[in-house]
Every structure is written in C-alpha cells, then in structure tokens.
Amino acid sequence: MGDLGRNLGMSAWNGVDVAFPEFNYAARDRSKIGLMNFTMDSSKEEKLSLGSVGLRRLESLPDELLQIILELLPRPDLRNLSLVSHWLYSHAVAFLWRNINLVDCWTLHPRDSRCQIWGERGCGDSDEHDDTPIIQRLLVLAKNPFLASKVQKLTHRCHLPTPGIFNELPKMCFNGRNLSQDTRTLKLLRLAINNMVNVQTLRIIFGHWNLTKALLEGFLDPTRPRRLPLRKLWLESCSLDGAEIDFGGGFNLEGLESVRFRRLRAEYLAETPPIRMVFPEFEVSRGGHPINMHNGAGGYYQTTINFGEFNNRSLVRRYTDEELSTLAQSYDDTIYRGLPEADDFINSHPLRETQISKKVPLLPLTHILKCSAPTLTKLNLDWILWRKDERIAPSDNSNAMHMIRTLAQLRFPSLRAFQLRNAVVAPTRLPSGLYLLEPGDYSEPIFLQFMEAHPKLQCLAWPMDRFYSHRRPSADIMIRARDVVGHLGRTLLDLRVDSYYDSQGETFTDNSHLLEHVETRIRRRRFISEFAPWMVKLEQIKMEGGIPRDEKRETIRALSACPLKKLVLIGVSCPIGNTWGADADDLKKIDEGGHDYPGHLEEEFSEAILASAGTTPKTVENFEFQPSYGWPPSAPIIHTIAAHHASTITELKFCGYNGSPILSNATPITAPLLYPLRYFHNLRQLVLSMWLLTYHDGDDRDDEIIASWLDTRSPSSTALVVVTPAGTSPDATPSPPPPVAPTVAPPSPPLATPPEFNRWAVMLRTQFAPSALAYRVAADIGPHLSSQAKSQKGGVRVRASFCLGTATGDIFDLDIRVGKGNQVLEFIGPREEGEKGRWWDKLEGRRWF
C-alpha cells in the first residue's frame, strides 16, 4: 500500500489508462486506519466497470469519485501522489491541508549569557512553550494562498495535556500573557488568516491567550477575505478576556451553525478588575514556578506556572508580568534568529489596516451567541465555570445569574440542539432556584420562555434536578410546562441528564432526611414522573452523576415507549450492580493488597438476582408507567433495560468503578448481573468499567503496567494499530510449522549460575500485555453476549474501561471485537483518554457539533 499513491500518479503522468481501483474493505469501521486495505489489482484486465461508463482515464473521473478514492489514502501516499503532476498535486493537497493544527512544543534552547532565575531541565534554557512549529506552519499558509485556501478545519491547542477537571480546572486561568506574545507571530497569523478563505471549523482547545484572541479577532472579522462563512466554533479551556470581537451594531456571525463552549470561565468583563486571579489560582506561563500537573496517563508532567495575587503572609514569590515577558521575548528572539525566512517575510508584508471599529464585549460568550442567532443550530455548554471561586455559593454570585439570564433571553430560530451540562465541580452549578420549566425563585420562568421559543429541538441536556422546582407552581405555569413537554416528546431524539457527583458513590435509593437532599430528590423524581413518560421518539438517553440506582431504573421504565438505540449510565459506582460485596468484602478476599476500598457499598440481593436469570425479560401487556422507588429484592437493572428496550438497543455504556466486574476474577454475583446481556440481539457496542488487580509481591504495579503499555507505542509497535489476531481472517498469515528436533544434540553450555526467575516480568507479558488483556476481556464478557449479535459482521465491539495509576487513577480503554465462539476479531489499546488517535477521533465524532 505504501507505493499506491506513486503508482497511481505515475500511471496518470505517463498517460496510461488506469483501471478503477478495487475497494477491499477488510475493515468493519472505515474510521480506523489499519482496518482498511485499498489495493489496485494489476493482474486483472484494465477495464473500468461502472455501469455503461466504460474505459476511462484517471484524469477523466468525476471529481466526486476521485475525492472518494483520495480520501481513503493515508497521508504518506497522498504526499507521494502530490509530487507526480500538477493535476494530481492540486487534488492531493486538498486532503493534506484540509485539517491544520497549530501546536507549540517544548524546547531546550542553547545556553547563552542570560542570567537564569528559573529552573532548567538538562543543559540549556527550557522553553515550555516554543512556537516554532506554529510559526513554520503559518509561514507556509501566509506565503502560499493556494494551500491556505484548502484549509477547512483549523485547530489551535497547547501541547500540554488539558487540565484535570477536578483538581486543576477550577483553579486555572487561561490568560497567560507571555505565551505566544511576539508581535511577529501575531502578524504572521493575521497574514495567514487572510489567505484561509475556506475555513469552516475553528477549534481552540487549551489555547494560548494571545493566539486565542488573534484567531477570534481574525476569523470573526466581517471584513476578512472569505469564500465560505465560519460554520463551527469550539472553545475549550481558553480565555476570551480582551478579545476585540464586538464589531458594532450591524455586525453578525450569520453562517455560524454550531458552537461548543467547554471547560472555561464565563467571563464577565464588567468586573473590576476583570478576571482577577487570587491565590491559589494560577496560569501556565513561559517561565515561573515549576509544578507537577496531571498528565492523564497515570502520572504527572512538569511545567511552569505563575500564581495569582498573594496575601502578605505568603512565602512564595509571584513573578511580575514584566519579568516573564522579558524572558519570553528572549526565547522568541532566539527562535526567529533560527527562522530568518520568516523574519524577512513578516517585515516585507505590511498588514492591511481595517476600517471597522471594534471593541471588547462585556459578555464574550453570549455576544458570540447573540451575533450567530439567525443561523445557530447547535448550542453546547459543557462544564462552564459560572463562578471563579468554589467557595462562593451559586445564589451569592450575581454575575453568574446575569450571564445565564442573558443567555435565556436569546432566540435562535433554527436551534436543534441545546445542551447545558454541569455535574462535575461546584463552580459549574447553576444558581440556586433556577429551573428549566418553572420560575423557581425568580419572577419570570426565563427558561420556560426559552423552551417555548425553540420548538425544533432534537437534543436536550440539562441537570436532572433542575427541570422542575420542589414547589408546585401556578396552574398557568403547569399548563405551559406540560405543553412544552408534550411537544418535546414528539421531537426529542437525544436526552442527557446529570446530577452532581457524589464522591461516596450512588446508593440503591435516596433516603436522606436533610432538607437540601429532600428537595433535590423531589425535583429529580418530578422529572421522572412529569417529563420522561411523555417521550416517545428518544433514540439516546444519557444519565450521569449522582443519580440513585432506583431513579435510573424508573427513568428507563418511563421511557418504555421510546425506540432507544443508545443507553449511557455513568457514575462513581458501577451502574449494573455491586460485584464486590458489602463494603467490598468479596474483593478484599481476592486482592492481596489490602487496599482501603469503599466501605459504603451495598450488598446485592443474590437470591432474587439468581432467580431472575431463569426468566426472560419482558413487560406486562398494556404496560403503563407508574413510578415505584426503593430497591427491594429484584432482578438486576440490565434485566429491566432488556425488558423494555432489548429489541432496539445497539449500544450500552455502563461506567463506574466502585463495585465493577473484576477482570479474570469474577465474584459469584457477577455472572447473574451480566446474564441479561444475552437478550440484546442487535447490540453493536458495549462499554463497561472493569477492575484490574495489579498487586504483586508486596506492591501495586499500576505504574509499571502503564509504562509497559506506553512502551509498546514505538514506531514498530502494533499497540495503537487495530490488531487482527491470526486465524480470525481467511487472509491471515499461517503460523510457522513447529521446529523439528535436531538429530544431534548440541554441546552442553558451560555450567553457570542460572539467572533469578523474574515472576513479575513473566506476568507482565502474559497477563497485562494488550493481547493478553484482549483475550481476558473476551473470556469474561463474551459468554454473556447474544450469539446473534456476535454473529453479525464485525461481531460486538466491547470497550473495557480500566482505572489505573497509583498517584492519579486514570482511565485506560481497551477496545476489542468479539465474534462467534467469543473469538477476538481485533483489538486496539489500552489507550488513555488523551492518547492522540483517540483524542482526535473523539473530537471529530461529536454528535451535536
């Protein structure tokens, strides 16, 4: 396959008629490189059979057909193809430059005579945010308008892992002023933006503050040269502070269809001073205090930060903006001395002065939404930090309410998706007394009015305990709310609800007597009885956070009329049930490590669960939903899901580690809990949290296991390529014959002390290697899956999700496909959430973006 691009190109170059290539889809999933085999059979007669089209030259193929061919080629083949002819160059570079990333790097600059007051790694000056890769890419785009015109998706992100959502995100500001501060870089970016006339998607994820401002100011500028409008905007973990994106009263962002604001602060620039940092808040910087931060792969990485304002008693020095700016400028001067071509080009190309006045809006997020209102179809707000300080109660922060009220007053005639998710950290909580369908503590039902004004919604995400108040409203409000719910029942396809996470895990049922908990429980149960039963078109439902198990069960029963295809349950505790026994006693008998496992896990009703395994899940005839709370001895929750939705479900996702099934060490209750999976005959994908025992010889070996997985990612490794085990395909290479014993015995080796047997090294290769884990997962989960589902082409994709890392406890996912006879058809991983391929797949695969 490596020479395919060259062969296709040379045939066209030499004027030879080329047979239309054969598409051999050995893959079940076109999205995975490695599952695809694209070949041209040269042994067959060069004849193109496309109906009555007949024999054609490659050049004469319709552009649409040629694009299908080129889209399947990997980048190395596209690069080869682009070198063959001008005609092929123009087509190949369209794919090579369609998706461009602006990412910085870490660099060790050669030492010079500057005084070093910051820490160093190695011999030289450690630059934590070197913009050289960004400058080099921008230079090409600024010098070559043809290539720049091919860019459709532009992504800027810092090379560091994104902040940890629990410990880092609430304390982090994203307006580091000495990152990407050089005026030459910002000018080069503006020159490149002027050439990128076809960009339709802009994503800024953990972006440098100066580049974030410049990108927004450039691409939102109504005078910018363009052929197509910006259609999608993704802003995550970045700051809009100071961005001059208010271009006057007549300005609009017509054409912008999708917006996702994620994990950032809802800045209100009327504050004095705006975006003020107070210790222990911090921002990443180019120089400053060294700090260890979560790397998302079971450990930490080191970078430099600067803290916010200190009180007089602090013993930690805060670096001034001038100090950090001077250091950053010295690094930039070093970079540009090594890029004289860039310096010359920037100096010789003046920027066109804009004639339009612009200013900084007070509410940047809602300003963007207001300007895009005529065409916006998807509005996603994921974990917005409405308040800067976690200690401030939602009801005590008027700025949060001001921003949310402004949002509720906006109108989007074409809105299809409206998502607001906030189940993670305290600053993301909505102001108290604010509800979707009732006025609550406010004089007007602002979001009820919002819902009435948007009748085209197909996707809705909202906190489960914020649909309704715990107090009954007036009759007029109840009638209006019921009308909205009745309409949503006929239009919603995707519903996502969450509740604030409980670190202790989810209980069977909520029996708390605290007034706050009672009120929250009333609100959740009003959603179950007054909203969920009216849904009749839902295809996807996601429930996340601290929702008791009986309330999840009742929601599933309430949605009995819906043709559900995807069901997602996420919590701290395993949603399917507790396999560890009361207070994790059964796990403690297996795990020799003596860990401090959760002591609040409730024991399952084993006899009732075992009895249900012999019954077929089904609903009563003429079923009518009536909520029933509590968790008496009864069938497991998968049995309930199967009874109501087994005929339509194609994807199940059960995430939660406390009490999850233990890999290769199933407790007696595990099989009965999983037994009802065999009734999901249309299942295509199952995601399940599993517990991996890592204790050996007196130590937890999490870090060694993770290191072994990461080590397999060398260029010659197959760990991150989809692996098809030998014997699972008719094209598989046959195994070599067994070795034949020699007729003459070899000479005996000299006597020596045998090396000490390393039992752990053997276990690491035989039990924790990716291939070994794949077969262990298949052995545990495969027998519970429907034989009919496993017989489908490609089998059932099973994702086993493990929590590893003695310091951080991170998620690593192993994807396998299980076929007939519980055979492993292929596998990939284990991969952490931030692994490059998985990260990009998730970014590109967002359903409502």
N, C-alpha and C positions, 0 to 999 in steps of 0.2 A: 504493500500500500504506500510505502514511502516514496516510490517513483511515479505514482499515479499522476500527480499534477504535471510532472515533467513530461511524461509520456503523452498525456492529452494535449499539452501545449505544443510539443514538438510535432505532433501529427497535424495540428492546425497550421503551424508555422511552415511545414513542408507542403501544404496544400493537399494533404491526403484526406479522402473521405473517412470520417470516423464513425464507427458503429455506436449507436446509443448504448452507454454502459448498462450492464445488468446490475440491478439492485438486489443484493443478497442480504436480507435482514435476518442475520443470526440473532439480532438483539430483540428483546421484548420491549425495550424502552429506548426510543431514539435519543433521549436526552443524555444518555451515558456514552461517552467516548470509551471505546473498549468493547462495547457490545455490538458495534457496528462494523460490518465488513463490506466495503464498497469496492467492487472489482470490475474490471473490464475483461471479458473472456476473448482473448485474441485467437483462440483456436476455432471459434465459430465464424461463419461467413459474415463479412461486414455488411450487414443488412439491417436497416432500421425498420422495425415493425411497429408502427404506431397507426393502426387502422389503415387508411389508404394514403398516408402521408408519403411513404416510400423512402428511398435513399436520400439522405441529406448530409450536408457538411456540418461540422460543429458550429461554424460561424452562422449558419442559417437557422439554427434552432431559435425558437421564440425566446425572448428574454426571460419570461416566466419559467420556462423549462430549464434554461441554463442556470437560473438562480437556484432552482431545486437541486441541481447537480452540485453546484459550487458550495451550497450551504452545508452539504454533508461532508465536505472535505475538511480534514484537520488543518490547522494553521501552517505547519511545515509544507504541506502540499500546495496550499494557496500561495505561499511565498515563492515556491518553485514555479508555479503557473504564472505568477505576475512578471517573471523575468523573461518570458518567452517571446511575447509580441505586445505591441501597443494595444491591440484589441483585447487580448486576454488580461493585460495589465489593468485596464480600466474596469473590467468586471471583477477581477480578484481582489483589488484593493478596496472595493466597496465592502467586502466582508472583513478584510483585515483591519479596516479603520472604522467599522461601524460602531464598535463599543470601545471607548477610550477611558483609561483610568489615570488619574493624576495622584500619585502616591509618593511620599517622600521616603527617606531611608536613614539608617544610622551609619555614620562615617567616622573614621579616625583620621582627622586631618594631620599632615606632617607638622611636627613641632616647630614653632618659630619663637621669636624673642618676647612674645607677650607674657605678662605675668599671669599665672594661673591661680585663681582663687576658688575654682570649682573642681570637684573630683574628676578623676580621669580613669578610663579603662584601657589598659595597655599603654604603649609608648606613643604619645601624640595627644591631640586635643579632641576630646569626644564630642562630636556634634550629634545631638539626639534627634535633630530634625533637619537633615540635609535635603535641600530642594533640587539637587542636581537632576534626578530622573524627571521631575516635573518640568524643569527648565528645558531639558533636551527635547521632551515631547512637545512642549509649547512652541519651541523654535521651529520644529518641522511644520506644525499647524499654521504658524504665523507666516512662514516663507512659502508654503505650498497651498494656495486656495483650493486646488483640485482635491487634494487629500482631505483638507479640512471640511470640504463640502460633503464628504462621505460619512462624517461622524453623525450618528443618530442618538447615541446614548453616551453621556459624559458623567463619570463618577469621580468625585474627589474624596479621599479619605486619608487620615493619618495612618502611618504604617504600624502604629501601636495597636494592640488589641483594644476593642471597645470596652468602656468602663464596666466593672461589675455592678449589676443593678442594685444589689442590697447594700454594699459597704462603700462603694466609690461614687456611684452616680449621684446620690443625694448631697454629697459634699463637693462636687466638682463643678467649677465654672469653665466655660469653653471660650472665653475671650482672651486667650493668651496673646498679648500684643507683640511679642517678639518672634512669633512663628510666622515664617514667610513674609517678613516685613520689608524686604528690599524693594525699593520703588522700581527697579529694573524688571524684577519678576512680575510685579503687578502690571506694568506697562506691556510686557510681553503677553501676559494673559489677555489683556484687552485687545491687542492686535490679533491674537488667535481667535478670540470670540467673534470678531468682525468677519472672520473667514468661515466660521462654523455656522452656516446658514440653514442647515437642516437638522439641527439638534432638536429632538422631541422629548427626551428624558434627561433631567438633571437630578443627580443624587449627590448629596453631601452628607457623609457619614463620619462622625468624629473629625470634622473638618477643621483646618487651621483658620483662625478668626479672620485674618486679613484676606485669605483666599475665599472664604465663605462670603464675605462682604463683596469682594470683587466679582465673584461668579453671579451672585444675585443681582447686583447693580448692572452687570453687563447683559445677562440674559433676559432680565425683566425690562430693560430699557426699550421703550416703544420706538426709538429711532435706530435700533440695532438692525443692520442688514439681515434679512431673513427671507427664506422661501416658504418655510413651514413654521407655524407657531409652536411654542413650548407646550407640550401636552401633559407631561407628568413631572411632578416635583416631589422629591423625597428629602426631608431634612431630619437628621438624627444626630443627637449628641453634639450639637454645634450651637453657636450664638449668633443672633441677628442684631445684637447691640451695635448701633452706629451705622447700620446698612441704610444707605440713601435710596430707598425703593418707593418713596412717595413722589410720583411724577406729576402731581397736580390733579385737579378735579375731573378732567376729561379722560384721565388715564384708566385703562382696564387691561386685564390679562385674558381677554377673550381668546378662547382656544385651549386654555388650561383645563384639563378634564379630570385629573387625579392628583390628590395631594395626600401625603403621609407625613405627619409631624410625629416624631418618635423620640422618647427619652431625652427631652430637652426642657429648658425652663421657659415657662410662659412669661417672657419678659414684658414688664410694663414700664416704659421708659419715662413716665411721668414721676417716677420715684426720685428722690433726692438723697444722695447721688444715685444714679441708675446702676443697677447690677452691682451693688456694693458687696464685696466679699468680707466676711468676718471669720476669724479663726474658729474651727479648723478647716474652713473651706480652702480649696486650692485649685490651681490651674497648671496644666502641663506647660513647660517652658523650655527654652533653649539655654540650658544652664540653670543653676539654682540648687535646691536641696535634693540630694539623691533619695529615692524612695523605691520600695518594692511594691509593685502592683500586680493584681491578679491577671495571669496570662490565659485563663480559660482552658488550660490543659493540665490541671492538677498542680500548678505551681505558681511562681511569680517571675516577673522580669523587673529589671531596674531601669528607671529613667529619672529625669529631673523635673522638679515642680517648684512653684513659688506659692507660699501661703497667702491668705488674706490678711487683713489688719489684725494686729496683736494687741492685747492689753499690756500695760506696763510691766506686769509680773512675768511675762513670757521670757524664757531663756533662749528661744530660737530666733535667729536673725531673719528678718524679711528683707530680701533683696529689692532694691528700688528698680522701677521700670527703666531708668537711665542706665543702670549697670547692666541689666540683661540685654537691653537694646544695643549697647556698645559691643558686648560680646557677640551677639547675633550678627551685627554688621561686619565684624572682623571675619566671621565664618563665611558670610556672603561674598566678601571681597576675595577670599581665598577661592571660593567656588567659581566666580566669574573670571579670575585670572586663569583658571584651567579651561574656560569656555570662551576664548577670545571672539569666536564667530558670533556667539550670542550677544556679547557686549557691542560689537560693531553693528550688528543688525538693529539692535534696540536704539542705538544712538542715531542711526541713519533713517529711522522711520518715525516721524512725528505722529502723534495721535490727533485725530480729527476732533476738534472741540465741539462738544454738544451744546446745542442752543436751548435745550429744555431745562427748566429749573427743577430741582429735586431736593428732597429733604428726608429726614429720618422720621418714620411714623411712630406714634406713641405706642401702638399695639402692633408689632410687626406681623405676628401670626394672623390675627384677624384682618389686618389690612390686606394681606395676600388673598385671604378667602373672599373678602368683600370685592376685590378687583376681579376675581375669577368667577364671581357668582353666575353670570349668564351661561357659562358652559360647563361648570364643575359637575361631575357625575359621581365622584368618589371622594369622600372626606374621612380621613382616618387619623385619630388622635390616640396614640399608644403611649401610655405611661407618661403623660405630661406632668411635670412638676409644677403644680399651680402655686406652691409656696416654696420659698427658698429655705426656710428654717423648719426642720422636722418637729421642733418643739412648739410651733405655732399651731393652734387648733384651726381647722378649716373655717369655723364660724367667726374666728377672730381676725381673719385676713380679708379685708375689703377689696384688695387688689384682685384676688382670685375671683371673687364674685363679680367684680366689674368686668373682667375678661370673659367670664362664662356668660354673663348677661349679654355682652356684645355679640358673642357667638350665637346665642339663641335668637337674636333679633335679625340675623342674616337670613336671606332667602335664596335658594338655589333651584331654579325651575326644572333642571334636569337631573336632580340628585337621585342616584340609585343605591349608594352605599353610605351609611353613616355609622362610624364606629368610634366609641369612646371607651377605652379600657384602662383600668387603674387599680388592679388588685395587688400591686407589688409593695410599694413603700408608702409611708404615711404622707409625704408631701404630694402624692398623686391623688389623694382622696378628694372627692368633690366637697364643696362647702356643705355643712350640715343643713338639713331642711330643704334640700334641692331635689326634686323628683322629675321623672320624665313625663308623667301623665297627670300630675296633680300639683297644685300651687305650693303645698307644704307650708314653710314659714314665710313665704313671700306673697305679696298682694296679688300677683298675677301668675297663672300657670305658663311660664315663659316657654318651657319646652313642649308642653301640650300644644301651644300655638305653633311652635316649630314643626311638630309632627303633623299637624293638620295642614300645614302649608307644603308638605312634601309627600304627596300621595304615591310617588313612583318607587319608593324604597323597596329594594330586594334583599339588602343586607343591613342588619342592625346589630350593634354591640353596645351594651350598657350594663352597669353594675346591677346585679340581681336584686339587691336590696334598695334600689333607687328608682324602680318603676313606679311604685306606689308609696304613699305615706302610711304610717302606722295609725293615723287618724282618718276616719271617713270624711271625705269632702262633701260639698253641697251636691244636691241632686243634679243640678245643671252640669257640674264638672264630671260627675259619674257618667252621665249620658254621653257627653262629648268624648270622654276617655273610651267608652265602650264602642263608639263609632270608629274611633281610630284603630282600636284593637281588631274590630271586625274587618276593617279594610286591610290591615297588615296581615291578617290571617289568610287573605286571598292573594297577597303579593310577595310576602317574605319567602326567600329561598334559603337564607343563611342567617342564623341567630347565634350570637355569642354573649354569654352572661358570665360575670365573675363576681366573686366576693373576696373581701380582704383576707389574705392568707393567715392561717393560724399556725404558728411555729410548732405547736403541740400535735398538729395533725387533725384530720377530720374525724368526728365521732360518728357513731351509728345514728344518733339523733340528738338534737339540741334541747337539753333540759335545764339550761341555765336560768337562774332566777334573778340575775342582775337586770336592772331596769333597761340599761342600754342594750343588752343582749336580747331581752324580751321584745323590745321594739324592733330590733333588726330582724328577729325571727318572724315577727308578724309581717314585715314588709316582704321578706323572701317568699313566705307562704301565700301572700296575696298575688305575687307574680305567678306562682304555680296554679292557683285556682282561678284567677281572673284574666290571665294573659295566655299562658301556654295552651289551654284546651281549645282556644279559638284558632290555632294554627292548623292549616290543612295542606299547605304546599311546601313546607320546610323539607329541604334535602340535606342540610347540615346543621348540627347543633353542637356547640362547644360550651362546656361548663368548667370553669377554672376557679381555683382558690378554695377558701374555707367554707364549702357548702357541705353540710352533713349528708351522709350516705342516703338516708331515707328521703331527703328532699331531692337528691339526684334521681332516685328511683321514681318518685312521684312525678317529676318533670318528664321522664321518659314515658311513663304511663299516660300522662296528659297529652303527649304528642302522638298518641296511637293512630290518629287519622293521617299522619304525615308520611310521605314516601321517603323516609330517611335513607340517605346513602352513606353519610359520614357522621360518626358519633365520637366526640372527643371529651374525655373526662380527665382533668389534671388537678392534682392536689399534693399535699405533703404525704398523706397516706395512700397506699395502693387502692385505687377505686374498686377493684374487683373483690377485695376482701383481704383479711389479715392471715397470711400463711405462717407467721412467726409464733403464733400462740399468744396467750395472755401475757402482757408485759414482756413479750419476746422470749418467753421461756423455751420454746421449741428451737429457736435459732441459737440460743446460748448453749444448748446441748450439742449443736453441730460445730459452732465456731469456737475454736480453742483459744481465741484471742482474749476472751473475757471483756469485750467492749461494753461501754456504757450505753446500751441500746435503750430506745424509748421505753419508759416504764408505764405508759398510759394506754398501750394497745389493748383493745377489747377482744375477747375470745369469740370466735365464730361458733355458731350453733351446729356442731358437726353432724349430729344425727339427722337434723332436718335437711341439711345440705346433701348428705349421702342419700337420703330418701328421694330427693328431687332428681338425682342423677338417673333414676329409672323411669322418669316421666318425660313426655315430650312437651316442650314449652308451647303453650297456646293460650289464647284469650277466650273468655267466655263469649257465647253468642250474644250479639247485640250489646257489645261492651259499651258502657257509659262511664266516663271517668268521675270518680268521687275520691278526693284525696284522703289518704289514711297514713298517718305518721307513726313513728316508732319503728323498732326493728325486732319483731318477735322471731322465734324460730321459724325460718322460712328458707326458700330457695335463694341461691346467690343472685347478685344483681345481673350477671350475664344471662341468667335464665329469664329474668324479666325483660331484658333487651331482646332476647331471641323470641319471646312470646309475642312481642308487639312489632318487631322490625326485622326479623331474620330474613324475610323474603326480599328485602330491598337493600339491606346494608352491604356496601362494598368496602368500607374502611372503618376500622375500630382503632381507637387510640386511648390507652389506659396508662397514665403517667403518675407516679407517686412511689417513693422508695420505701417508706416505713411499712413493713409487712409484705413487701413484694415477693414473688416467687424466687427461690434460691436456686441458682443455676447448678444443675447436676446433683442437688441435694434436696429434692422436694420433700417437704413435710407431708404427713398423711392427708391434710386438708387441701393441699394444692390441686391435686387431680380433680376432686369434685368441684372445686371453684371454677376450673377451666373447662370442665366437661361440656357445658352448653355451646362451646365454640363450634362443635361439630354440626350444629344446625344452620350455620351461616354458609349456605351453599354458593352464594355469589361473592364471597369475601375475596378481595384482591390484595388488601394490605392490613396487617396487624402491627401496631406499635405497643410494646409492653415493657414497663420497667422491670428489671430483674436485678437480684442481689448477687454479687460476685464475692465469694470467700477468698480473701487474699492473705490470710495469716499463715505463716510458715516458720517453724523453728524459732519461735520467740519474737517475731516481728511481723508487722503489717508490710506487705510487699507492693502496696499500691504504686509507689513511685517507680519501682523497678519495672513493674508491668507496663506502666505508661511509657517509660523510656524505651522499652523493647518495641512497643507499637510505633513510637516516633522514629526509632532507628530503622524500621523497615521501609521508611519513606525515602530511601536513597533513589537515585535515578534509575537503577536497575531493579527496584523493588516492584512488586505487584500489589502492595498493600492498599494503595489507593486506586487501583485499576480493578474493575469488576472481574473477579476470578471465576472461571467456569471449571469446576473440578473434572479431572479426567474421567471418561466413561459416561458423562452425562450428555454427550452430544455425539452424533454419528461421525462428526468430523474430528473428534478428539484423537490426539496422538496416542497410539497404543503404547502400553507400558513395555519397557525392555524385558527380554527374557531373563529368567533368573540366572545368576552366574553358575558356571559348571565347575565342579571341584577339580583342582589340578591333580594330575596323575602322580606327580612327585611332590612330596611335602616340602615346603620352603624351609630354609635353615632356621633354626630357633634363634630368636633375638637374644642378645646378652641379658643376663639376669640384672634386674634393676628394681628399685623400689617403685611399685605401682602408684600412679597419682591418686590422690584422695578423691573419692567419688563425690561429686557435687550434685546432691539430690535436687536442690532448688533449680540449678541450671537445666536439669532434665525436665522438671515440672514446668518451667517457664516456656520451654519449647513444645512440650506435649499437651499442656492444658490451657495455656494462655496465649499461644500464637493465634493470629487471626483465623487460620484454617481450623485449628482445634476448637476455637470458640464457636465457629460456624456450625460444626458438627454437633457440639454440645447443645447449642440452642435448638437445632433441628430435632435432636433426640428428645428434648424436653417439651417442645411446643408442637412439633409436627403431628404426634399421635392425636392431639386434641382437635386438629383442624378437619374440616369437612373433606372427605375423599373426593367429592365432586369439585370442590374449589381447588384442591391440589392438582386435579386432572386438567384444569384449564391450561391454555398455552401460557407458559411462564410461571405456572404454579401460583403460590401465595407469597407475596413479599412480607417478610417478618423483620421488624426492626426491634432488636433487643437493646434496651437503653440501660447502661450501667453507670453508677455513681462511684467514681474513684478519685483518689488524691487525699493523702493523709492531712495535708495542710488546708486544702480548699474544698474538696469534694465537688468535682466537675463531672459533667455528663459526657459520656462517650457512647456512640451508637454504632452497632454492627448491623448491617443490612444483609439479609440472605433471601434467597428464593427457595421455597420448599415445594417439591413436586411429588409425583406418585411415589408411594413407598417411603415417604419422608426423606426423599433424596435431596441433597443440597445441589441446586442447579447452578448457583453462582453466589458470590458474596463480595462485599466491599466494606472496609473499615477494620477495626473500630476507628471512628472519627469524632473528634470533639466538635462542638458547635461552631468554633471559629476556623476550622480547617478550610483551606482556600476553596477547594472544589465544592464542598458542602455549603459554604457561606454564599458563594455566587449562585449556586442552584436555588437556595432559599430566597435570595434577593430577586432573582428573575422569576420565581414561581409564585410570588404573592398573588393570591386570587383576586383581591379587590384593590389592585394598584395598576 
